[in-house]
Every structure is written in C-alpha cells, then in structure tokens.
C-alpha cells in the first residue's frame, strides 16, 4: 500500500522488482488513489517481466519524473525543471518505445517558432540525458531518437570594450552613490575574468593574499571544476580595499562583496546598467566584462591555452572566438614560409606527386 514520507509530499510504494530486489519508489503524485493505481500497474509489469521476460512499457512522464528526482542535486536542476515543462506539453503520455525521430523533429519545429536554437538544444539535451540515464542506470530497453538531432547554434557572443571605455565605466560606477561596491566589482571582473556569481559568492576564506590568488571550488564554478585565480596588482588592490571596508564596517562578514551590515551583495545588474548609460556604452552586459578580460589577454599575445585555463572554459573552442585579436601570431606563422622554395617530386611507391618545401 502507498505510504507517506516526512521528506516528501508524494505517496511512495514499497515494491519487489523482477530480480527480487526491494525497491522504494515515489509515485510522483499526492493523490492516494492515483498512487494505488500506479502501484498496481508496476506490480503487474513486474509479474509479466518475471513470468514472460517482458519489458514493461515506459512513458515519458515516468522517465522524466524519476530522472528529475534522482538528479535534483544538479546545479542545473532548476533549469531542467523549466525545460521539462515544455517537453511535457509535447510528449506527456507517450510511450518511449513509440517515440520516433519524427516526433523529435515535430517538437523542434514547434519550439523554433518561439525560442532560440540554444533553448531548443537545452531541452533536447535534457530528454536525451534522461533516456541515456535510464538505459545506463535502470537497464531500460528504450531507444534514444534525440541523439544527434541538436540544432546548429550561432557563434557565442563576444562583446568587449577598450581600455579607455573601461576607465569611463569605472568613473561612472564610482558616481553610483547607492552602489559603492560597483567599481570594485567591475575592476575585479576585468582583471580576473571571473563570472558574476564567482565574484559575488567569493568568501574571505578562499582569498590568499600571500600567494596573490583566490580559489574557486567545484561548487562555485559553472563547469564544476576547481581553479585558482591569480591576482595582478589591479585585482589585489581591489581585494585590499574590500578588506579595509570589512574591517571598518563588518569584520565578521564572510563575503568579499558585502554591504556595510555584512550581508552578501546579491546582484549588481541595476547599478551596472545605469553606469553603462552614464558612460555612453551600449549593448554591454555584466558577462561582457569577462569577454573583455579575454579579449585583452589575447590582444597581448597570451596563448589561447593559458586564457582557457584562467577563465575556466570547458573547451578551447570557447576561447578561440578571440583568436582573431592576435593577428601577429598568424603573421609570425606564415612568415616562417618566407625563404622556402618548393619543388614537386614523384613518390615511387604511390606514383603520386607531392610538394616538398626546402629552406
């Protein structure tokens, strides 16, 4: 019979699966009668599987409910929940063994009318991940018609500003009387390339001034990878200023970016937008401070691999969007061809011509 748990608002059932293993499972419903119906359905499927080795039918709803519950500790869980709402509109009630490529294509065409390709891809990614998880972890014998059907996305945004524009922005930020922390935030973002929440969530326990760096643990980064962030003179001066303010107003606060009462500063979006308007900088977002840091580094001929490591990009492909800012590197590469002459010879084994470069 269904039962309630203190940590859940849903009814749960206690079952024995086809292998004889005891399984406690949420029904995902607060309706007792519906929970009893699901329990009877699952028991019948187990019996048929035991007696006739028949694979039970699985529905989209059953898959998504179970997957979202098992992965609720993911950093992207809320985003997954939002994506699941749209998937539910199209696939609710559908048996997974009857889910075909045409159904996925129909979903793509429907969603393309109202959202960007990247949003469609995130939703398809959730469905594909759930199916693959069920196949790998629960031994569900179901197809994955989503695989390989993501849409082509435009190249990512790469908006940055010049040094003189950044100085104008910082001056405008200093004029924000209700956001005295804004200029410090902008300077630290420009000189570390960190994301907004990586800075606003920075704690003093992760700042090491003796080594001129601070640490980001896996739970603090978008890619869930630990990294250390070096502090140049400009960045260190910001940290020292924040330390002085902390000592003066809120010595017990754990946050680098804190109000005078010690509470963490949650966001800087509104004051940042105002500062951009005052500085005459259009179409510039907080995340573009990170792009600006990357652009400045590449323009200074810092190797892409080092820029990738500093910014914590998951792949070098994300960093390559800035490669054109270092044309001297390309000029140096092709200059190596100067002074070479070439001639054509014939490979005796293949009887094919090949080009030989000789200095």
ABEGO torsion letter per residue (X at the ends): XBBBBAABABBBBBBBBAAGBBBBBBAGBABAAAAAAAAAAAAAAAAAAAAAGBBBBBBAAAAAAAAAAAAAABAAAAAAAAAAAAAAAAABGBBAAABBAAAAAAAAAAAAAABBAAAAAAAAAAAAAAAAAAAAAAGBBBBBAABGABBBBBBBBBBBBBAAAAAAAAAAAAABAABAAAAAAAAAAAAAGBBAAAAAABBAAABBAAAGBBBBBAAABAAGBBBBBBBBAAAAAAAAAAAAAAAAABAABABABBBAAGBBBABAAAAAAAAAAAAGBBGBBAAAAAAAAAAAAAAAGBBAAAAAAAAGBABAAAAAAAAAABAAAAAAAAAAABGBBBBBBBBAAAGBBBBBBBX
